[in-house]
Amino acid sequence: MSLTTALPTPSIAIQPSLESRLQVALEHARRLTALYGTDSIDVAIAWETVEELSTAHRRRATQATAFDRYCSAHPDAPECRIYED
């Protein structure tokens, strides 16, 4: 009898980043536009998806992180000091 038993590893679903999803949606929308022109409902939906992902990306970029909020509340904390060369 072996003391070690192989255990199944849990599958980890890796979520693509918002930026990579935006790039994929943009390429898809451009491809659909080239194939079907600008009058297709599929093209309109693809560009709407690009707009929604772009808005979410901008919103995430402007949100302050927990570290930023901490440094705003404690500007003299050692981890918040900025040293320039």
MMTF fields as JSON, N, C-alpha, C and O atoms, coordinates in Angstrom:
{
  "mmtfVersion": "1.0.0",
  "mmtfProducer": "UNKNOWN",
  "numBonds": 339,
  "numAtoms": 340,
  "numGroups": 85,
  "numChains": 1,
  "numModels": 1,
  "chainsPerModel": [1],
  "groupsPerChain": [85],
  "chainIdList": ["A"],
  "bondAtomList": [4, 2, 8, 6, 12, 10, 16, 14, 20, 18, 24, 22, 28, 26, 32, 30, 36, 34, 40, 38, 44, 42, 48, 46, 52, 50, 56, 54, 60, 58, 64, 62, 68, 66, 72, 70, 76, 74, 80, 78, 84, 82, 88, 86, 92, 90, 96, 94, 100, 98, 104, 102, 108, 106, 112, 110, 116, 114, 120, 118, 124, 122, 128, 126, 132, 130, 136, 134, 140, 138, 144, 142, 148, 146, 152, 150, 156, 154, 160, 158, 164, 162, 168, 166, 172, 170, 176, 174, 180, 178, 184, 182, 188, 186, 192, 190, 196, 194, 200, 198, 204, 202, 208, 206, 212, 210, 216, 214, 220, 218, 224, 222, 228, 226, 232, 230, 236, 234, 240, 238, 244, 242, 248, 246, 252, 250, 256, 254, 260, 258, 264, 262, 268, 266, 272, 270, 276, 274, 280, 278, 284, 282, 288, 286, 292, 290, 296, 294, 300, 298, 304, 302, 308, 306, 312, 310, 316, 314, 320, 318, 324, 322, 328, 326, 332, 330, 336, 334],
  "bondOrderList": [1, 1, 1, 1, 1, 1, 1, 1, 1, 1, 1, 1, 1, 1, 1, 1, 1, 1, 1, 1, 1, 1, 1, 1, 1, 1, 1, 1, 1, 1, 1, 1, 1, 1, 1, 1, 1, 1, 1, 1, 1, 1, 1, 1, 1, 1, 1, 1, 1, 1, 1, 1, 1, 1, 1, 1, 1, 1, 1, 1, 1, 1, 1, 1, 1, 1, 1, 1, 1, 1, 1, 1, 1, 1, 1, 1, 1, 1, 1, 1, 1, 1, 1, 1],
  "groupList": [{"groupName": "MET", "atomNameList": ["N", "CA", "C", "O"], "elementList": ["N", "C", "C", "O"], "formalChargeList": [0, 0, 0, 0], "bondAtomList": [1, 0, 2, 1, 3, 2], "bondOrderList": [1, 1, 2], "singleLetterCode": "M", "chemCompType": "L-PEPTIDE LINKING"}, {"groupName": "SER", "atomNameList": ["N", "CA", "C", "O"], "elementList": ["N", "C", "C", "O"], "formalChargeList": [0, 0, 0, 0], "bondAtomList": [1, 0, 2, 1, 3, 2], "bondOrderList": [1, 1, 2], "singleLetterCode": "S", "chemCompType": "L-PEPTIDE LINKING"}, {"groupName": "LEU", "atomNameList": ["N", "CA", "C", "O"], "elementList": ["N", "C", "C", "O"], "formalChargeList": [0, 0, 0, 0], "bondAtomList": [1, 0, 2, 1, 3, 2], "bondOrderList": [1, 1, 2], "singleLetterCode": "L", "chemCompType": "L-PEPTIDE LINKING"}, {"groupName": "THR", "atomNameList": ["N", "CA", "C", "O"], "elementList": ["N", "C", "C", "O"], "formalChargeList": [0, 0, 0, 0], "bondAtomList": [1, 0, 2, 1, 3, 2], "bondOrderList": [1, 1, 2], "singleLetterCode": "T", "chemCompType": "L-PEPTIDE LINKING"}, {"groupName": "ALA", "atomNameList": ["N", "CA", "C", "O"], "elementList": ["N", "C", "C", "O"], "formalChargeList": [0, 0, 0, 0], "bondAtomList": [1, 0, 2, 1, 3, 2], "bondOrderList": [1, 1, 2], "singleLetterCode": "A", "chemCompType": "L-PEPTIDE LINKING"}, {"groupName": "PRO", "atomNameList": ["N", "CA", "C", "O"], "elementList": ["N", "C", "C", "O"], "formalChargeList": [0, 0, 0, 0], "bondAtomList": [1, 0, 2, 1, 3, 2], "bondOrderList": [1, 1, 2], "singleLetterCode": "P", "chemCompType": "L-PEPTIDE LINKING"}, {"groupName": "ILE", "atomNameList": ["N", "CA", "C", "O"], "elementList": ["N", "C", "C", "O"], "formalChargeList": [0, 0, 0, 0], "bondAtomList": [1, 0, 2, 1, 3, 2], "bondOrderList": [1, 1, 2], "singleLetterCode": "I", "chemCompType": "L-PEPTIDE LINKING"}, {"groupName": "GLN", "atomNameList": ["N", "CA", "C", "O"], "elementList": ["N", "C", "C", "O"], "formalChargeList": [0, 0, 0, 0], "bondAtomList": [1, 0, 2, 1, 3, 2], "bondOrderList": [1, 1, 2], "singleLetterCode": "Q", "chemCompType": "L-PEPTIDE LINKING"}, {"groupName": "GLU", "atomNameList": ["N", "CA", "C", "O"], "elementList": ["N", "C", "C", "O"], "formalChargeList": [0, 0, 0, 0], "bondAtomList": [1, 0, 2, 1, 3, 2], "bondOrderList": [1, 1, 2], "singleLetterCode": "E", "chemCompType": "L-PEPTIDE LINKING"}, {"groupName": "ARG", "atomNameList": ["N", "CA", "C", "O"], "elementList": ["N", "C", "C", "O"], "formalChargeList": [0, 0, 0, 0], "bondAtomList": [1, 0, 2, 1, 3, 2], "bondOrderList": [1, 1, 2], "singleLetterCode": "R", "chemCompType": "L-PEPTIDE LINKING"}, {"groupName": "VAL", "atomNameList": ["N", "CA", "C", "O"], "elementList": ["N", "C", "C", "O"], "formalChargeList": [0, 0, 0, 0], "bondAtomList": [1, 0, 2, 1, 3, 2], "bondOrderList": [1, 1, 2], "singleLetterCode": "V", "chemCompType": "L-PEPTIDE LINKING"}, {"groupName": "HIS", "atomNameList": ["N", "CA", "C", "O"], "elementList": ["N", "C", "C", "O"], "formalChargeList": [0, 0, 0, 0], "bondAtomList": [1, 0, 2, 1, 3, 2], "bondOrderList": [1, 1, 2], "singleLetterCode": "H", "chemCompType": "L-PEPTIDE LINKING"}, {"groupName": "TYR", "atomNameList": ["N", "CA", "C", "O"], "elementList": ["N", "C", "C", "O"], "formalChargeList": [0, 0, 0, 0], "bondAtomList": [1, 0, 2, 1, 3, 2], "bondOrderList": [1, 1, 2], "singleLetterCode": "Y", "chemCompType": "L-PEPTIDE LINKING"}, {"groupName": "GLY", "atomNameList": ["N", "CA", "C", "O"], "elementList": ["N", "C", "C", "O"], "formalChargeList": [0, 0, 0, 0], "bondAtomList": [1, 0, 2, 1, 3, 2], "bondOrderList": [1, 1, 2], "singleLetterCode": "G", "chemCompType": "PEPTIDE LINKING"}, {"groupName": "ASP", "atomNameList": ["N", "CA", "C", "O"], "elementList": ["N", "C", "C", "O"], "formalChargeList": [0, 0, 0, 0], "bondAtomList": [1, 0, 2, 1, 3, 2], "bondOrderList": [1, 1, 2], "singleLetterCode": "D", "chemCompType": "L-PEPTIDE LINKING"}, {"groupName": "TRP", "atomNameList": ["N", "CA", "C", "O"], "elementList": ["N", "C", "C", "O"], "formalChargeList": [0, 0, 0, 0], "bondAtomList": [1, 0, 2, 1, 3, 2], "bondOrderList": [1, 1, 2], "singleLetterCode": "W", "chemCompType": "L-PEPTIDE LINKING"}, {"groupName": "PHE", "atomNameList": ["N", "CA", "C", "O"], "elementList": ["N", "C", "C", "O"], "formalChargeList": [0, 0, 0, 0], "bondAtomList": [1, 0, 2, 1, 3, 2], "bondOrderList": [1, 1, 2], "singleLetterCode": "F", "chemCompType": "L-PEPTIDE LINKING"}, {"groupName": "CYS", "atomNameList": ["N", "CA", "C", "O"], "elementList": ["N", "C", "C", "O"], "formalChargeList": [0, 0, 0, 0], "bondAtomList": [1, 0, 2, 1, 3, 2], "bondOrderList": [1, 1, 2], "singleLetterCode": "C", "chemCompType": "L-PEPTIDE LINKING"}],
  "groupTypeList": [0, 1, 2, 3, 3, 4, 2, 5, 3, 5, 1, 6, 4, 6, 7, 5, 1, 2, 8, 1, 9, 2, 7, 10, 4, 2, 8, 11, 4, 9, 9, 2, 3, 4, 2, 12, 13, 3, 14, 1, 6, 14, 10, 4, 6, 4, 15, 8, 3, 10, 8, 8, 2, 1, 3, 4, 11, 9, 9, 9, 4, 3, 7, 4, 3, 4, 16, 14, 9, 12, 17, 1, 4, 11, 5, 14, 4, 5, 8, 17, 9, 6, 12, 8, 14],
  "groupIdList": [1, 2, 3, 4, 5, 6, 7, 8, 9, 10, 11, 12, 13, 14, 15, 16, 17, 18, 19, 20, 21, 22, 23, 24, 25, 26, 27, 28, 29, 30, 31, 32, 33, 34, 35, 36, 37, 38, 39, 40, 41, 42, 43, 44, 45, 46, 47, 48, 49, 50, 51, 52, 53, 54, 55, 56, 57, 58, 59, 60, 61, 62, 63, 64, 65, 66, 67, 68, 69, 70, 71, 72, 73, 74, 75, 76, 77, 78, 79, 80, 81, 82, 83, 84, 85],
  "secStructList": [7, 7, 1, 7, 7, 7, 7, 7, 7, 7, 7, 7, 7, 7, 7, 7, 7, 2, 2, 2, 2, 2, 2, 2, 2, 2, 2, 2, 2, 2, 2, 2, 2, 2, 2, 2, 7, 6, 6, 7, 2, 2, 2, 2, 2, 2, 2, 2, 2, 2, 2, 2, 2, 2, 2, 2, 2, 2, 2, 2, 2, 2, 1, 7, 7, 2, 2, 2, 2, 2, 2, 2, 2, 7, 6, 6, 1, 4, 4, 4, 7, 7, 7, 7, 7],
  "xCoordList": [0.837, 0.0, 0.883, 1.827, 0.582, 1.362, 0.871, -0.328, 1.827, 1.46, 0.998, 0.281, 1.399, 0.985, -0.1, -0.009, -1.092, -2.193, -2.359, -2.381, -2.472, -2.656, -4.063, -5.055, -4.123, -5.411, -5.688, -4.776, -6.907, -7.209, -7.03, -7.444, -6.421, -6.238, -7.499, -8.085, -7.911, -9.113, -8.839, -7.771, -9.805, -9.636, -9.854, -10.823, -8.955, -9.012, -9.409, -8.724, -10.508, -10.959, -10.222, -10.396, -9.416, -8.654, -9.478, -9.818, -9.791, -10.568, -9.622, -8.62, -9.928, -9.096, -9.277, -10.341, -8.246, -8.32, -9.299, -9.627, -9.743, -10.68, -10.039, -10.697, -8.761, -8.058, -7.98, -8.164, -7.71, -7.632, -9.011, -9.13, -10.055, -11.415, -11.782, -12.456, -11.34, -11.599, -10.9, -11.49, -9.659, -8.919, -9.592, -9.711, -10.027, -10.691, -12.006, -12.319, -12.774, -14.053, -13.831, -14.605, -12.786, -12.474, -12.103, -12.573, -11.265, -10.898, -12.128, -12.282, -12.992, -14.205, -15.127, -15.666, -15.304, -16.166, -15.603, -16.356, -14.302, -13.681, -13.861, -14.149, -13.686, -13.839, -15.27, -15.489, -16.248, -17.649, -17.986, -18.73, -17.443, -17.694, -17.139, -17.777, -15.951, -15.357, -16.184, -16.3, -16.754, -17.531, -18.927, -19.36, -19.634, -21.056, -21.399, -22.543, -20.443, -20.74, -21.329, -21.441, -21.698, -22.156, -23.648, -24.123, -24.398, -25.853, -26.332, -27.537, -25.428, -25.808, -26.074, -25.379, -27.079, -27.389, -26.263, -25.982, -25.613, -24.492, -23.328, -22.655, -23.099, -22.041, -22.38, -21.514, -23.629, -24.046, -23.88, -23.429, -24.239, -24.096, -22.62, -22.243, -21.791, -20.354, -19.746, -18.945, -20.124, -19.585, -20.155, -19.479, -21.369, -21.935, -21.168, -20.938, -20.779, -19.973, -18.626, -18.15, -18.012, -16.739, -16.914, -16.072, -17.981, -18.228, -18.415, -17.881, -19.163, -19.387, -18.095, -17.839, -17.276, -16.0, -15.05, -14.307, -15.069, -14.224, -14.617, -13.754, -15.907, -16.393, -15.988, -15.557, -16.123, -15.731, -14.234, -13.804, -13.44, -11.986, -11.607, -10.754, -12.23, -11.951, -12.375, -11.663, -13.528, -14.032, -13.089, -12.819, -12.593, -11.677, -10.356, -9.752, -9.91, -8.641, -8.732, -7.724, -9.917, -10.047, -10.387, -10.34, -10.728, -11.059, -9.786, -8.783, -9.836, -8.696, -8.607, -9.619, -7.391, -7.185, -7.217, -7.192, -7.273, -7.253, -5.959, -5.965, -4.855, -3.577, -3.609, -3.099, -4.201, -4.32, -5.15, -4.802, -6.244, -7.079, -6.328, -6.449, -5.557, -4.766, -3.741, -3.583, -3.049, -2.032, -2.656, -2.032, -3.862, -4.542, -4.856, -4.758, -5.231, -5.561, -4.316, -4.352, -3.21, -1.969, -0.781, 0.03, -0.653, 0.412, 1.823, 2.778, 1.98, 3.309, 3.712, 4.799, 2.875, 3.214, 4.421, 4.512, 5.349, 6.571, 6.29, 6.997, 5.266, 4.997, 4.38, 4.284, 3.96, 3.335, 4.293, 3.947, 5.466, 6.433, 6.968, 7.22, 7.134, 7.635, 9.026, 9.221, 9.983, 11.361, 11.7, 11.553, 12.149, 12.516, 14.022, 14.714, 14.526, 15.976, 16.494, 17.693],
  "yCoordList": [-1.181, 0.0, 1.246, 1.34, 2.182, 3.405, 4.458, 4.59, 5.207, 6.272, 7.537, 8.359, 7.677, 8.859, 8.471, 7.45, 9.273, 9.04, 10.28, 11.407, 10.052, 11.183, 11.738, 11.028, 12.99, 13.655, 14.464, 15.074, 14.477, 15.291, 16.77, 17.241, 17.464, 18.9, 19.623, 19.291, 20.595, 21.333, 22.161, 22.753, 22.186, 22.999, 24.46, 24.812, 25.281, 26.706, 27.428, 27.343, 28.126, 28.897, 30.23, 31.048, 30.435, 31.674, 32.669, 32.425, 33.779, 34.826, 35.728, 36.201, 35.963, 36.91, 38.313, 38.658, 39.097, 40.451, 41.289, 40.966, 42.35, 43.249, 43.833, 43.992, 44.148, 44.713, 43.709, 44.083, 42.438, 41.442, 41.17, 40.951, 41.182, 41.012, 42.18, 41.995, 43.387, 44.563, 44.425, 44.731, 43.971, 43.794, 42.754, 42.958, 41.647, 40.593, 41.109, 40.85, 41.836, 42.381, 43.394, 43.444, 44.191, 45.184, 44.5, 44.901, 43.477, 42.736, 42.069, 42.06, 41.517, 40.863, 41.87, 41.59, 43.029, 44.057, 44.534, 44.739, 44.707, 45.131, 44.067, 44.378, 42.797, 41.699, 41.621, 41.45, 41.746, 41.712, 42.89, 42.738, 44.058, 45.234, 45.018, 45.384, 44.425, 44.158, 43.135, 43.237, 42.154, 41.112, 41.568, 41.325, 42.227, 42.506, 43.974, 44.294, 44.86, 46.28, 46.856, 46.166, 48.11, 48.803, 48.668, 49.12, 48.067, 47.983, 46.704, 46.519, 45.828, 44.554, 44.717, 45.468, 44.011, 44.045, 43.403, 43.831, 42.378, 41.733, 42.703, 42.685, 43.539, 44.547, 45.57, 45.964, 45.994, 46.965, 46.395, 47.094, 45.141, 44.498, 44.363, 44.573, 44.016, 43.877, 45.207, 45.249, 46.298, 47.607, 48.085, 48.806, 47.701, 48.044, 47.329, 47.896, 46.092, 45.344, 46.02, 46.129, 46.476, 47.195, 48.446, 48.735, 49.181, 50.405, 50.105, 50.822, 49.058, 48.705, 48.272, 48.661, 47.472, 47.053, 48.232, 48.314, 49.135, 50.326, 51.208, 51.734, 51.37, 52.159, 51.51, 52.197, 50.199, 49.486, 49.611, 49.748, 49.566, 49.691, 51.081, 51.21, 52.115, 53.487, 53.677, 54.307, 53.136, 53.273, 52.587, 53.122, 51.427, 50.706, 51.455, 51.446, 52.095, 52.822, 54.054, 54.478, 54.632, 55.843, 55.561, 56.477, 54.324, 53.999, 53.912, 53.349, 54.473, 54.423, 53.035, 52.434, 52.548, 51.257, 51.434, 52.556, 50.329, 50.383, 51.035, 51.779, 50.756, 51.361, 52.874, 53.618, 53.335, 54.775, 55.447, 56.526, 54.807, 55.372, 55.403, 56.361, 54.358, 54.311, 55.441, 56.126, 55.634, 56.688, 58.077, 59.0, 58.238, 59.528, 59.809, 60.949, 58.779, 58.945, 59.027, 59.652, 58.405, 58.36, 58.742, 57.876, 59.998, 60.38, 60.22, 60.132, 60.181, 60.046, 58.599, 58.348, 57.659, 56.246, 55.893, 56.341, 55.094, 54.771, 54.137, 54.416, 53.287, 52.63, 53.569, 53.226, 54.759, 55.714, 56.797, 57.589, 56.829, 57.857, 57.55, 56.396, 58.581, 58.435, 59.039, 60.209, 58.238, 58.693, 58.768, 57.79, 59.926, 60.106, 60.152, 60.621, 59.665, 59.652, 61.016, 61.184],
  "zCoordList": [0.0, 0.0, 0.0, 0.784, -0.861, -0.986, -0.004, 0.244, 0.553, 1.482, 0.765, 1.336, -0.447, -1.208, -2.19, -2.872, -2.249, -3.167, -4.032, -3.538, -5.291, -6.198, -6.029, -6.19, -5.709, -5.577, -6.828, -7.386, -7.266, -8.446, -8.111, -7.052, -9.014, -8.804, -9.241, -10.272, -8.471, -8.865, -10.113, -10.269, -10.972, -12.176, -11.809, -11.136, -12.254, -11.961, -13.238, -14.258, -13.167, -14.328, -14.329, -13.425, -15.329, -15.433, -16.233, -17.391, -15.611, -16.266, -17.062, -16.525, -18.318, -19.068, -18.504, -17.991, -18.604, -18.066, -18.885, -20.027, -18.278, -18.95, -20.205, -21.232, -20.111, -21.265, -22.416, -23.575, -22.106, -23.18, -23.777, -24.983, -22.943, -23.477, -24.381, -25.394, -24.017, -24.847, -26.194, -27.23, -26.193, -27.448, -28.347, -29.555, -27.759, -28.535, -29.112, -30.274, -28.306, -28.779, -29.898, -30.854, -29.783, -30.813, -32.13, -33.195, -32.055, -33.264, -33.891, -35.112, -33.051, -33.54, -34.233, -35.304, -33.625, -34.215, -35.553, -36.504, -35.628, -36.895, -37.973, -39.129, -37.572, -38.529, -39.051, -40.25, -38.145, -38.567, -39.472, -40.442, -39.161, -39.995, -41.399, -42.386, -41.485, -42.797, -43.582, -44.803, -42.884, -43.561, -43.961, -45.088, -43.049, -43.247, -43.471, -43.795, -43.307, -43.461, -42.182, -41.169, -42.24, -41.034, -40.773, -39.731, -41.677, -41.514, -40.827, -40.658, -40.433, -39.824, -38.328, -37.643, -37.833, -36.401, -35.599, -34.479, -36.16, -35.474, -35.285, -34.254, -36.28, -36.189, -35.109, -34.329, -35.064, -34.048, -32.643, -31.736, -32.463, -31.153, -30.786, -29.632, -31.758, -31.492, -31.062, -30.129, -31.739, -31.367, -30.036, -29.302, -29.719, -28.41, -27.296, -26.227, -27.553, -26.591, -26.382, -25.252, -27.473, -27.368, -26.516, -25.665, -26.729, -25.969, -24.481, -23.635, -24.16, -22.756, -22.075, -20.935, -22.757, -22.184, -22.035, -21.056, -22.994, -22.92, -21.743, -21.04, -21.528, -20.394, -19.079, -18.153, -18.991, -17.771, -17.524, -16.379, -18.586, -18.464, -17.963, -17.085, -18.509, -18.049, -16.603, -15.821, -16.245, -14.879, -13.895, -12.819, -14.25, -13.363, -13.219, -12.146, -14.281, -14.23, -13.337, -12.772, -13.2, -12.397, -10.944, -10.124, -10.596, -9.212, -8.379, -8.817, -7.176, -6.277, -5.643, -5.281, -5.519, -4.877, -3.362, -2.857, -2.657, -1.192, -0.708, 0.273, -1.394, -1.014, -1.215, -0.378, -2.312, -2.553, -1.471, -0.992, -1.091, -0.026, 1.303, 2.066, 1.577, 2.806, 2.822, 3.833, 1.705, 1.637, 1.723, 2.246, 1.223, 1.362, 2.823, 3.277, 3.553, 4.97, 5.843, 6.902, 5.419, 6.203, 5.321, 4.995, 4.926, 3.991, 4.558, 3.787, 5.875, 6.469, 6.72, 7.24, 6.367, 6.562, 5.699, 4.556, 6.23, 5.471, 4.108, 3.139, 4.027, 2.742, 1.714, 0.536, 2.159, 1.244, 0.757, -0.12, 1.311, 0.909, -0.479, -0.824, -1.253, -2.617, -2.668, -2.339, -3.08, -3.198, -4.679, -5.412, -5.104, -6.505, -6.626, -5.723, -7.74, -7.974, -8.289, -8.512]
}
